[in-house]
Amino acid sequence: MLIRISDLRVREVINIRDGRNLGVVSDVEFDMEKGSVQALVVPGEGRLLGLFGRRQDVVIPWHRIRKFGEDAILVDVDDLDDE
Protein backbone atom coordinates (compact mmCIF):
# COMPACT_ATOMS: atom_id res chain seq x y z
CA MET A 1 0.00 0.00 0.00
CA LEU A 2 1.30 3.44 -0.92
CA ILE A 3 0.40 6.45 1.18
CA ARG A 4 1.29 10.13 0.98
CA ILE A 5 2.20 12.37 3.88
CA SER A 6 -0.76 14.57 2.97
CA ASP A 7 -3.01 11.53 3.52
CA LEU A 8 -1.55 11.01 6.99
CA ARG A 9 -2.39 14.57 8.01
CA VAL A 10 -6.14 13.93 7.83
CA ARG A 11 -6.19 10.67 9.79
CA GLU A 12 -6.74 10.61 13.52
CA VAL A 13 -4.04 8.88 15.57
CA ILE A 14 -5.60 6.60 18.20
CA ASN A 15 -3.69 4.96 21.05
CA ILE A 16 -4.98 1.38 21.40
CA ARG A 17 -3.79 1.23 25.03
CA ASP A 18 -6.41 3.66 26.29
CA GLY A 19 -8.50 4.59 23.23
CA ARG A 20 -7.30 8.19 23.40
CA ASN A 21 -7.33 10.32 20.27
CA LEU A 22 -3.84 11.84 20.07
CA GLY A 23 -4.64 14.16 17.16
CA VAL A 24 -3.44 14.13 13.56
CA VAL A 25 0.05 13.72 12.14
CA SER A 26 1.89 17.03 11.82
CA ASP A 27 5.29 15.75 10.73
CA VAL A 28 7.33 12.67 9.87
CA GLU A 29 10.87 11.88 11.05
CA PHE A 30 12.89 10.46 8.17
CA ASP A 31 16.37 8.87 8.33
CA MET A 32 18.20 10.10 5.23
CA GLU A 33 21.04 7.56 5.55
CA LYS A 34 18.76 4.53 5.87
CA GLY A 35 16.09 5.94 3.56
CA SER A 36 13.27 5.09 5.96
CA VAL A 37 10.60 6.71 8.08
CA GLN A 38 11.54 6.57 11.78
CA ALA A 39 8.53 8.17 13.49
CA LEU A 40 5.28 10.10 13.19
CA VAL A 41 4.91 13.37 15.09
CA VAL A 42 1.58 14.50 16.56
CA PRO A 43 1.36 18.02 18.04
CA GLY A 44 0.90 18.19 21.79
CA GLU A 45 -2.48 19.15 23.22
CA GLY A 46 -3.21 22.78 24.00
CA ARG A 47 -3.24 23.79 27.65
CA LEU A 48 -6.31 25.56 29.03
CA LEU A 49 -7.97 26.47 25.72
CA GLY A 50 -4.59 27.10 24.12
CA LEU A 51 -3.90 30.15 26.28
CA PHE A 52 -0.85 28.66 27.99
CA GLY A 53 0.90 27.05 25.04
CA ARG A 54 1.01 23.43 24.09
CA ARG A 55 2.31 20.26 25.62
CA GLN A 56 5.35 18.64 24.06
CA ASP A 57 4.82 16.93 20.68
CA VAL A 58 4.15 13.19 20.76
CA VAL A 59 6.78 11.30 18.74
CA ILE A 60 5.54 7.84 17.82
CA PRO A 61 8.30 5.44 16.71
CA TRP A 62 7.51 3.55 13.51
CA HIS A 63 7.58 0.16 15.29
CA ARG A 64 4.71 1.38 17.54
CA ILE A 65 2.32 1.84 14.62
CA ARG A 66 -0.10 -1.09 14.49
CA LYS A 67 -2.49 -0.32 11.64
CA PHE A 68 -3.22 2.28 8.98
CA GLY A 69 -6.96 2.50 8.42
CA GLU A 70 -8.94 4.67 6.03
CA ASP A 71 -9.86 7.15 8.78
CA ALA A 72 -7.37 6.47 11.56
CA ILE A 73 -3.89 5.28 12.45
CA LEU A 74 -3.76 2.88 15.40
CA VAL A 75 -0.67 3.07 17.60
CA ASP A 76 0.48 1.29 20.75
CA VAL A 77 2.10 3.88 23.03
CA ASP A 78 2.37 3.22 26.76
CA ASP A 79 4.63 6.00 27.99
CA LEU A 80 2.64 9.17 27.32
CA ASP A 81 3.12 11.86 29.93
CA ASP A 82 -0.02 13.17 31.65
CA GLU A 83 1.39 16.62 32.44
Beta strands, then each sheet from edge to edge (+ up, - down):
strand 1: 12-15
strand 2: 21-24
strand 3: 27-31
strand 4: 36-42
strand 5: 58-61
strand 6: 65-68
strand 7: 72-75
sheet 1: 2+ 1- 7- 6+
sheet 2: 3+ 4- 5+
end
